[in-house]
Amino acid sequence: MCCLVLICCINYDHIEPEEEDVTFATSVQCQIYSLLDRMRVAIIGQSTFAGEVYKQLVKDGHKVVGVFTVPDQGNREDPLATTAAADGVKVFKFKSWRKKGQALPEVLEQYLSVDPELNVMPFCSQFIPMEVINHPKNKSICYHPSILPRHRGASSINWTLMCGDKKGGFSIFWADDGLDTGPILLQREVDVDPNDTVDTLYNRFMYPEGIKAMAEAVTMVANGTAPKVTQPAEGATYDPMLNKKELCKIDWNQSAEALHNFIRGLDSSPGAWTVIDGQEVKLFGSKLYTGSAVEGREVAIEGLGTAGIIHKDGLLLTGSDGKKVNVARLSVDGKMMNAAKYGAAAEATEAVELTAEEQGISEKLKNTWKAILNIEISDDTDFFKSGAGSMDVVRLVEEVKEIAGVSLENEDVYMATTFAEFIQVVVLKLRGGDTKPVFEYDAIKMHVNNMDIEYPHQLFINGQFVNATGGKVLKSINPATEELICDVQCASKDDVNTAVAAAKKAFYEGPWGSMNARDRGMLLFRLADLMDEHKEELATIESIDSGAVYTLALKTHVGMSIDTWRYFAGWCDKIQGTTIPINNARPNHNLSITKREPIGVCGLVTPWNYPLMMLSWKMAACLAAGNTVVIKPAQVSPLTALKFAELTVKAGIPPGVINVLPGTGSQCGQAIADHPDIRKLGFTGSTEIGQVIMRSCANSNLKKVSLELGGKSPFIIFADCDLDKAVRFGMSSVFFNKGENCIAAGRLFVEEAIHDEFVKRVVEECKKMVIGDPLNRSTAHGPQNHKAHFDKLLEYVDIGVKEGATLVYGGKKVDRPGFFLHPTVFTNVQDHMFVAKEESFGPIMIISKFGNGEVEEVIKRANNTEFGLASGVMTKDISKALLVSEKLDAGTCFVNTYNKTDVAAPFGGFKQSGFGKDLGEEALNEYLKTKTITFEY
């Protein structure tokens, strides 16, 4: 500053100035006068909020000449004092400003020594004498967390919620000799959410907007533009300070909404209390309950005529109007706990031993606690008993994310209040575990494939496995042995309604709908990791339930499912809209933007050939887009879908986001297609059922629909191909996954010059195929999925023979238990034949010959079908490959390969093979809607 003043005092009279020099000098002089003329501000108050206001005022160029705050609490200095002292600002700590209504002379003298021009009181719990209030030339301004004149008093934010106000906010007013009665300088309003608490309202609006508003108010005072609006008498209320225990006791003679408002208004401090089973208990985490009746343990509550019910989600309470409130957490003897655990015997838990890396994280977090609490930290240091508040919780959660790379909920801190407990929670999260109770269900346990496996057999609704309401079951049969695996609960229409209600609530009210996209992605990555950890178990279940060869199930059924979840997890935070330059409505300007938004509740119906993979192809994109889902897996192969549901709970997917309903197509599937709250349906299956579903979607609520239906995929093999390669891909195009493959080559067109040699080699390869137990590592060909399908395949072979096609290999049941069909090869298949036009969906190769050089003719024959899912071409001629792939009318075309799908490449058909895409970026479009927003300014 001195140097700048000297520069300004230099005499420039003997220098001929340039115009730029004059401009520069004038600018510097203005800056110096601005610095010298800065308004002198005294800040009177305490808390992190006051500290942030101090920082903003300094940033805005105001001169803080003194900070007046409260004495240290033990070794903990108030954040305002710490922040100001670090900048060298004078800090005064007064226990009191007055005695018997008179200002203390020694305190007043110290205050006058800084000679402020404005007192700023961001948050002040002390009574300040009028000699101090009126001393500065600009007087004093004060922050108050309500829309004055409503809710005057020290507990105004609590009363805003307790009274059920729909609007909240804060006022900055000129302090006078009344209690919050001075003229208004500015006010800010916000809508109060039905489930807001003191913490959420403060953190969401009062704190961040209050800091900005205080700074704005000081600037207005400095500029001489600050208004003074007299507070109206109408609507004024004064509410008592909630520092007396009796004011916080719950009066049960109120409606459920009034009870909810009272509890949340005292959450998290000081806490609404009542007497349960003769013991004083504080209640936190209240929400209005709209679900169905619950089962649980009754507890007696003093003053409440209806017993409370302890259930899996908390404590259910009944208001005087018969409606209900659910409370998530209780504080008993100063210890926070899940309400669902109240009255249960405490579970002994063994402390996790920390690794060297985890010990390093623990030390860093101990320093974080020390910085927040300003005390030395030991294992039994209690975060809240040491003076931490709600903003400290927010800071701690953010620092854990930065230091340890894991996301905690505020509730995790409230439930683990000592440092030792807190570190255990962090380490469990680091290891991919959860702090929530162990998830239990009625499991089917088996020892198979040299391993112990277990899986659910009930419906999965709202995060729990439950029995079907109709009492019906499905029989899950092992196709390799024809033996019963287990009974599986069969969903009814009522179960669909319950699941859709849970999905709707999860989307509109639960954490899923408001979750950060990146956090949603982290959950999906965690789910993929859990699937990877359980891949052998998943593959084994898939094998016994669907007949898939274990090695193929491990690589494709499960392996590609994991890849799919990881791929779409990465898309969660990359779903973006656009900005569009539109014509302006002159003289104003206009701008349009688009937003990509989730649709809401989606229904999925998946087939039996790849039970887990088809679920993953559709559901991963659906959830990445932010939707919730109700899925009906195939009724003959539902077990991996139910095991998957179990893993979603362990991954932390919130209840209601995913609901899995094994059931029949006519009941469960139809109810999903007809449901008015489902806005999108994704289906994979036959064309005939796809047409039924499309009509149902139209008739119900015009729900968006995507269909992946039947196919009769042509595979054209030209004479100029690599014949060894053509035989290999010809075999896999038909017999992969025992022919139960939607893109299987339904018809092979082989050029005449190589036809006979191709057929000969194919038959030789068929004879080498090992048919048998799908769990045997050497098996190449397993059983068909179920008996009805197996019988249809035998019928298909009979039709082919009767129509005159030549059966050169197979066509018979393997002589052993199970639904095993020999690989089958037909030649001399003419275009008019049933087997040339209809899909077998089994291990049946259909070979037709075409003349040498008849490229255009074979393309026409290949396209002469109502299906268009996939196609293929084998040739060394790149020009021919380009021409044929361009003209084949199918959603996928393989050139010199087959079955090569990838999670990043879109997949879907044309014509009666359906519309819409799975996989790739395009799959997200099936589960998103585009909103256009146009601004004028």
N, C-alpha and C positions, 0 to 999 in steps of 0.2 A: 504493500500500500504506500509506504514512504517513497519508494522508488518511483511509483507512478505519479505521486504528487510532485516530486522534483522535476519530472519530465514536463509536467504541465506548467511549471513555474519558469522554465527557460524562456528568455526574451528573444522572440523571433523577429523583432522590429528591423534588424539590420540585414535580414535575409529576404530575398525576393521569392516568395512562396509560389510553388506550383499549385494548380487547382486540387490535385490529388492530396498534396500535403495538408492543405486547409481542411479538406474533408476528413482526413485521418485524425488530425488534431482535434477537430470538433467531436468526432466519434469517441476518442479517448476521454476527452473532458466530460462528455455526457455519461460515459460508463463510470468515471470516478465520482461525479456528483451523485449518480445512482447508488453507488456503494456507500458513499458518505451519508446519503439521505435515507438509507434503509430503515424501515420501521423497527423500533426496538420492542421485542416481544418477550413477555414472561409466560412460561408454560406452568400451569398449576394443575397437578393431577398425578396419575399413576397408571400402570399397566402397559402391556405390549402395545395396545391401541394408542396410548399417549406417546409412546416411543416412536411409533410409525408416523404420527402427526408431526412430531418434532423433526424427523428426517425429511418429510415433505416440505415443511416450512423452510428449512435450511436450503433444500434443493431449489426452492422457488426464490431464494435470494433475501429472505427476511433475516434479521439479526436477532437471534435468541440470546438475551442478556442474562437470563437466569432460569433455572428449573427448580420448582418447589414441589416436593413429593413427600411420601411417607417414610418413616424410618425403616431400616432393614428388618426383615423377619428372620431372626436368628442370623445365619450367615448369608441369607438371600437378599440381595439388593433388588429394588424394583427395576424393571427393564428400562423405564424412562431415565432413571438416574444413571444406569450403566451406559446407555447410549450417549447421553449428554456429556458425561464425564470423559468419555473417550475422545470427544471433540474439544476438550478443555473448557467447556462451558461451566459456569458456577452452578453447583448443585446444593440445595438446602433441603434438609430432611427434618420436618417438624412433626412432632407427635400431635400437636394441637396448635391452632392459630389464636384461640381465645380461651378465656376462663370466666365463667359466670356471665357470659354474654359480652364481655369486654375484650378487645384485642390485646394480646400480650405485647407489651412494649418492646421487648428484646426481639420478638419475631417480626413485629412491624418495622423495626429499625433495619433489620437485615433485608427485608423485602424492599424498603425504600432505597436501599443502597444501590440497587440495579437500575432504578429509575426507568421502568418500562413505559411504552406508549400504548400498549394493549396487553391485557391479560387474556390468555387463551386457556380454556379449561376443557380438554377433550374428555376426560373421565376423572371426576374428583369426588371422593367419598367424605371429604372433610367440610365443615362449616367455615366459610371464608368471611372475615369481617367486612362490613361495608366500607371501612377505610381503605381496604385493599381493592375491593370491587370498583370503587369510584376514583381511585387515585390516577390511573393513566388518563391521558387526554382523550383516548379513544374508548375508555371504559373497559368492559370485560364481555367476552362472548363465551357461551357454554354449549356443549353438545348434550342432547337429551334423546334417548332411544324410544321416542314415541311421536305421534303426530299431535303435538300440543294444540289445544288445551286438554286433549284426552290423555289420561294416564299420567298425571303429574305424580311425582314421587320416585323413590330410589329403585323400585322394582317394576318399572314400567314395561320392560320387554316381556317379563313374566305375565303381567296382567293382560297384555295384548293377546297372548295365546289363551290364557285362562278364561278370558271373556269371549273367545271365539271370534275375534275381529277378522274380517276378510281382508282388511288392509292394515299394513304396518308401515314402519318407517322411522324417521328421526327428524328432529328439529335442531337448528342452531339458533339460539336466542341471546338477546342482550340481558345479562344478569341484572337483577334488581333486588330489593329487599324482601320479595316474596319467594315462595317455593315454586320454581319453574314457571313463573308468571310473567317474565319479562317479554318485551316485544320480539317478534320473530324476525330473524335475518333471512333464513332460507329453510326449506323443508324438502324432504325426498320421500316418496311413497313406494311401496312394493306390495304385490299380491302375496297373501299368506297362504302357503300350501296347507291342505288339511292335516298333513302329518309333520309339519314343521315343529321343531323343538327350539328352545332358546339357542342351543348350539348351532343348529342348521340355519336358523334365521340370521343369527349374528355372523356366522362364517360366510354365508351366501351373500348377504347384503349390508347389514349394519356395519361390519368391520371394513370391508374394502371401499364401499361407497362413502362411509362416514369419514374415512381418512381424506379422500378426495374432496369431499364437501367442506371439511374444516379448512383445508388449504385454500379452497375457492373463497370461503368466507373471509379469511384473513386478507387475501388479495383485494377483495372488494372493500374492506375497511381501509386498506392502504391507499386505494385509488379514490376513496371518498364516494363510492357508489353503493355502499351497504345500506339496505332499507331497514326501517324499524316499523314493523306492522303490529299494532296492538292486538293482543290475543283476544278472541271473542269470549264472552261469558257463556254463551250457549254451547253445550256439549262438553263443558269442562268437568273433569273428574279428578279426584285425588285418591290414590290407592295406597294402602299401608305398605310399609317395607316388610318383606317376608322374612324377618329375622326372629319371629316368634314361632315356636314349635306348633302351637295350636292353630296357626293360620295355614299350616301345610298339611293338616290332617284331612283325609278324604271324607266328605259327606256323601254317603252312599244313596241318599234320597234324591238322586238326580238322573237325568236321562243318560244313555250311553255316550252321546256326543259331549255332554257337559262333563262327564267323568273323564273322557279322553282329553278334553281341553285342559282340565285341571291338572291331570298327570303330566301331559306334555309341557304345560306351562311351567312346571317345576323341574323339568328334565334339562340339564343334568344337575342343576343346583337350585335350591337346596334339596329337592326331592320330595315328592308327595308320599305320605306314609299312612299306614293303617296297621291293624293288629290281625295277624293270621295265626291261628292256633295258639293264641295267647302271647304271641311274640311280635314286637314292633318290626315292621318291614317297610322299606322304601321301594317304590315301583317306578320302573323306567322302560322306555321303548314301547309306548302305547300306540295302538292302531285300532280303528274301528274294524270289527270283524263281520264279514259278510258271507262266510262260508257255511257249509252244512254242519249239522250237529257232530260233536266230537266225543270220543270216548277218552276217559282219563280218571284220575284220582281226585276225589272231592276234598276241599279244604274249607274249614270254617273261617269266615271273615267277620270280624266284629262290626255290627251295624248293617250288614248285607243279608237280606232275607234269603237269597239264593246262594247256595254254596259255590265257591270258585272251583274251576276244574283245571288241574295240572295235566297238560297234554304235551304231545311231542313238540309243539311250537310255542309253548309258553303257558301263561295263566289266563284262562278265559273268565271274564267277569260280566255280570248282567246288570244293566241299568234299570231304573224304575220304569222305563218304557218297554222293557222286555228285550231290547236290542243289546248287543254284546260288544265288549272291548277286549282286545288281547294284549297282554303285557309280556314283553320279551325277557326283561331282566329284573332281578330283585337284588336289593342290598340288605343283607342280614348281618347284624353285628359289625357293620362297616365293610363287609366283604361282598363284592359284586359276584353274582352267579346267574347262570341261565335259569329262567323261571321254570323251564321244563324239568330241571334237576332238583327243585325245591322239595325237601323232605326225603330225598333219596340218600342212601348211605354214600358217604364220600368215597370216591374211587381212588385207591392208592396208585399213584403213577410214579414210575421210576424215572429219575432225572436222566436226560440224554447226555452222554459224555461228548464233550465238544472236541472236534478235530483242531489241529493247529490253525487252519484257515478260519474256522468258526470262532476260535479263541481271539484271533485278531479282530474279527468283526465285533465280537463282544466288547473288546477294549475301546474300539471306536465309538460304539453306542453308549458305553459308560461315559465317555467324554461328552457325548451329546446330552445325556441326562445331567451331567455336571454343569454344562453350559446353560441348560434350561432352568435347573433348580438352584444353581450357584451354591452347591454344597458338595461335600465329598460323598461319593456313592459307594454303598455296600450292597451285598446281595439282598438284604432285607429292607433297603430303602423303598418306601412307598411313594409312588409318583404323585398321588393326589394329596396324601397327608403331608407331603413336603411342600405343598402350595401350588401345584400345577393346576391350570385351568383348561378350558376347552380349546383355546388357541394353541396352548402348549401341546395338546394332543395332535392337532393338525400339523404342527411343526415336526413333532416326533415321527408321525407316519411318513411325512415327506422325506425326512432325513434317513429313515430306514430304507426307503425306496432307493435313495441315492447311494447309501453306504453298502447295503446288503443285496440290492437288486430284487427285493420281494415287496409285494403290496400287502399291507395290513389294512384292516378296517378299523375305524375308530373304536368299534366295539371290542376289538382284540386288546386294545390298551386298557379299556375300562375293566375287562375281565382278567387281566394279568397285571396287577398294579405294582407288585414289587419287582425290583430289577431282575432277580433270579427267575421269577415266573415269566417275565417279559422276554428274556433271552431264550428261554425254552420255546416260547411261541415262535420267535423269529427263526430259530434253528429248525424247528419242525417245518416251517414254511419253506426254508431253504432246501430242505431235503425232499420237497414235493409232497409233504404230508399236509395235514390240516389240523387245526385246533378244535374242530368240531368232534362230537362223539363218534365212535366207530359205527359205521353203517351196518346194520344187521338185517337179514331177511331169511325167509324159509328157503334154504338152498338145497338143491339136488346135488349130492356128492357121489362121485364115481372114481374108481381107479382104472384108467384106460390109457392106452398108448404109453405105457410105462410112466405115468404121472397121475397125481391126484388132481382132479378138476372139480369145480363146483360152479353152479349157475342157477339163476332164478327160474321159476316156472309160473310166476303170477304176472298180472298186468302191472305196468309201471306208470303211475299217475301222480303228478305233483310231487315228485321226488321220493315216492314210496312204492313198494311192491304190495299190491292188494289183490284180493280175490275178486272175480267177476261177480256182478250183481245177479246175473241170471242163473248162476250155478252150473253152467255148462263148461265142458273141458274139451280140448283138442288132444288127439293121440299123436304123439311124436314117435315115429317109427324109424328105426335104423335100417336104411335101404340095403345095407350089405348083409344083414342077418334076418330081416323082416321081423325083428323083435321090438317090443315096446321099450322106448327109452324112458319116457315119463308122460304124465298128463300135464297139459298146459292150460291155464285158465283162458276161457274164450269170451271175448268182450261182447257186450250187448250194446244196443243203442243208448241206453242210460249211461253206460261206461264211457261211451264216446262223448256224450254231453258233459260228463264230469271232467274228462280230460281236456276238452275244448275250453271249458270255463277256467280250468287251471292255467292253460296256455294263454288265454286272453288276459287273465289277471297278471301273469308273469310279464306279458308284453307291455301292458298299460300302467301297471302299478308296481311291479317288482323291480329289482335292481338291474335286470337285463336290459330293459328299455332305456334306462338312463346311464348305462355303463359306457365309459370311454371305449371307442372302437379298438384302441390298442390293447386295453385290458381284456376286451372280449377275445381278441386274437391270442393273448397269453393263455386264456382258459382253453382255447382250442388246441394250442400247442401242447399244453399239459395233458389234454385228453389223448392226443396222438402219442405222446410219450408213454402214457399208461397202456395204451393199446400195444405199443412196442414191447413193453415189459411183459405183457400177457399174450404175446403173439402165438406161442406154442399152445397155450390153453385154448385160445380162440380158434386156431387152426384145427385142433383136435375136436372141439365142439362142432365146428363147421363140417368136418369130415363125417362124424357119426350121424349128424342130423340131415345132411344133404347128399352124402355119398361122394363128396369131392375127395380126390386123391390128396393125402396129407401134404405131400411135398408141394403140390400145386396150390393147395389152400394156404400154405405158409407163404409162398412167394407171391401169389396173385390175389386170392380171395382176401387175405389179411394184409399182405405187404402193400398192395396197391391202395387198400383202404387207408392205411397209415399215411401213405404218400398224399392221398387226397386231402386228409385233414390238415396235414402240414401245409400243403399248397394253399388251401383256402384260409387257413389261419393267417397266412402272410398277406392276404387281400383285405383283411378287416379294416385297416386304417388307410387303405388306398382307394376307397370308393369315393369318387369325387364328382362334383357337378361342373358346370361351365358358366362363363360370363358371356353374354350375347349383346353386341352393340346394336340396339334397335333405333328406329327413327325417333327423334325428340319431339315432344309436344311443345313447340316453341312458345314463349321464350324459355321455358323450363327444359331440364335435361331428364333423360330416362335411361334406365339400365335394367336389363333382365338377367337374372341368374337362374340356374337350375340346381335342384337338390335331388340326390338319389336317396330315397327313403325306403325302409323295410315295409313290406306289405301288411304284416301283422301275424295272425295265426295261419299257418300253412298245414295242409294235409298231405301226407305221402303214402302211397301204396306201392310196395315193392315186390318183386318176384322171388321165386325159389331157386333159381339157378346159381346166383351169386348172392346169397342172403346178406352178408355183411358189406360186400363191396357196393351193391346197389343202394343199400341204406346210406353208405358213406358218400357216394357220388351225388346224391340229392341233398342229404341233410347238411353236409359240410358247407355247401354254397348257401343253403337256406339260413343257417345260423351265422355264417360270416356276414351276411347281409343284415343281420340284426333281428330276424324273425324268431318266433317260437313255433313248435311243431307238434303235431299228433301223427304218428306213423302206424300203419298196419303192415307188419311184415307178413310174408307168405305163411299161410296157416300150416303148411306141411314142414316148414323149416324156420321156426321162430327163435331158436335157442341162442344163436349168436347175437341177435338183436337185443335179447334180454340181458345177456352178459355185458354187451355194450352199455346198456342202460345203467347197470351197476357201476361201470367205470366212469360214467358221466358224473355220478354223485361224488366219487373219489376225486375227480378232477375239479370239483367245486362249481359245476354248472348249477345255477340256482333252480330250486324246485319250480316245476311248471313249464320250464323252457322246453324240455324234451319229454314226451309221453309216448310210451310204446304199448300198443294194444294188439296182441295176437287175437285173431278172430277170423270169421268167415267173410268172404267177399259180399255175400248177399245181405248180411246183417251189419257187420262192423264197417266194411268198405263202403257200402251204400250210405250208411249214416254219415261217414266223413264227407262223401261227395255231396250229400244233401244239406249239410249243416250250414246255417246262415251266417255263423260267425267265422267260418273258414273262408279266407279270401283268395287262397291259391291252392291248387292241387297239382301235385306231380305224380305221374303214374308210369310204371313200366310193366308191360304185360301184353296180352294178345290184342289184336286189332278189334275183335268183336267186343271185348270188355271195354276197350278204350272208347268205342262209340257210345256205349252205355254211360260211361263216366262223363263224356263230353255233354251228352244230353242232360244229365243230372246237374252238372255245373251250370249249364245255361238256365235250366228251369228253377234252380234254387235261388241263387243270387248273382248270376253271371260272374262266378268266380273265375279268375285267371287260371289257365290250365296248360300244362305241358305234358306231352305224351310220347313215350318211346315204346313203339309197338312192334308187331311182327316183321319178319324179313324173309326174303328169298334171295339172298345176296349172290350175284353172279361172279364167278372167278374165271377170267378168260386167260388161257394158257396158250401162247403162240409157239410155233415150232422153233423160232429163233431164241428161245429162252435157255437159261442154264437148267438142263433137265433134272439134275440132281437136286438143285435148289427147288425146282418146281414140284417135285415129288414130296420133298420135305414140307414145303409150305402148303401143298395140297392136302397132305395128311393132317397137319395142324389146323388148317382152315375148317375141316369137318369134324375131326375127332377131339379137338381141344375141349377139356372139361366134359368128356364123353358126349360131345355134341350138343350139350345144353348151353348154348352160347348164342346170344341174340344176333351177333354178326357172323355166325357160322356161314360158310359158303354153301348155300342151299342148292347151287347148281354149278358144276364145273363144265366150262366149254373148252374142249381140247382140240387143237388143230389136227387135221387128219394125218399129217406126216408123222406125228409123234404119238398119236392116240393109242395105238396098241402097246407100244413100249411103256407109255405112261401107266396104262391099266395094269400091265404085268408087274411093274415095280411097286405100284400101290398095293396090289394083292400080296406081294412078298413082304412088304412092310407090315401089313395087317396081321400076317401070320406070326410075326415077331413080337407083337404087342403083348405085354404081360397083363393079364386080366385077373383081378382078385381083390383081396382085402385092401381097402383104400388107405389103411394105416401102415401097410407094409411099404417100406421105402423103395422097393423095386417095382411096385405096381405102377403101371402106366394108364390103366383103364379101369375105372370103378363102376359101381352100380348106377342105374338111372335113379332119379330123385325119389320117385314114389310109384306105387303100383298102377294107379290110374294112367299115369304117363307111360309107363312101361307097356301096358296093354295097348295103348294107342299106337305105339311104335310097331308092335307086332301087326296090328291092323294095317298100318301104313305099308309095311313090307308086303303083305298079302295083296293089297291093291296094286302095288307096282308090278308084282308078278302077273296078276290077272290081266293088267293092261298091256302086257307084252314086253316090258322092260326086262333086260337080262340080269339076273341076280348072279354075280360072279363070285361073291364071297359073303359069308355071314348070313344075317337074317334070322338067326335063331337065338333062343335063350341059352345062356351058359348053364351047363349041368352042375349047378351048385345052388345053395340057398341064396336068396337075395335077388334084386331086380337087375341082373346082369344080362346085357345084350351083346352078342358078338358084333364087332365092327362090321358094317354092311356096305357093299359096293354094288351099285346098279350101273349098267352101261346100256347103250342103244336106247337112251331115253328120248322120246319125241316130244316136241313142244306142246302137244295137246294133252299129254298125260297128266294125271293128278299129281304124281310125284315131281313133275317138272314145274308145276305151278304152286303147290302148297308146301309150306314149311313143315319139316318133320320135328325139329328141335331135339334131334338125337343123333347118334353116331351112324348116319346113313349118307353115303356119298352118292350123289346123282351126277353121272357123267354123260354129256352130250357131245357129239362130234360136230365140227364145222369144217367146211372145205378150205383147202389151202389158199391163202391170200384173200379170203373173204372177210376183210376187216369191217367194212360198213355193215355187211349182213349180220355178223355176229354181234355187233353193237346193238343193232335193231332187235335181235332176239333177246339179248341180255336185258334190254330196257322194256321188253314186252311183259311187264308185270306191274301190279298195283303197289308193289313194295319198293322201297328205296332207302334201306338202312345203310348197307355197305356194299362194296364191290372190290374187285381186284383184277390186276393184270400182270402177267409175267412175260417180259420181252427184253432183249438186249438193245432193241432199237429205240433210242430216246424219243425220236419224232413220233413213232407209233405209240409209245407210252403216254406222251403228252396229249396226243389226239384222243386216244381211248379214254384216258382219265377225265378229259374235259367233257366228253360226250356221255359217259355213263351217268345216269340220273339217280345218284345216291348221295347220302350225306357224308359218307366217308369212302375214299378210294385208296386202296393199298397198291403200290407199284413195287414189284419184285420183293414183296414181303406180304405178311398177313397177320391179323390180330395184334398189330403193333399200335396199341392205344397208349395214351399218356395223359397224366392229370392236367397238363397244360394245354392240351389240344381239344377243342370242342367236339362233342359227340352227339349226334342225333340224326334223324332220318327225314326223308321226303315222302310225299304222297301218303299212302295208307300205313306207312311206317311211323307216322306221327310228325310232331313239330315241337320246337323248343330244343334247347341244348343242355346236356350235362357236361361237366368238366370245362376247364379253361375259363378265361375272363367272361366269355359269353354266358356261362351258366349263371353268373350273378344277375344278369338281366332278367332271368326267370323269377327272381325273388325280390326284385326292386321295383319301385314306381318312381316316376320322374315328376317332380313338382316345379312349376315355373313361377318365379316371384319377380314382379316388376316394380321398380322404384321410380318415383318422380322427385326431383330436387331442384 
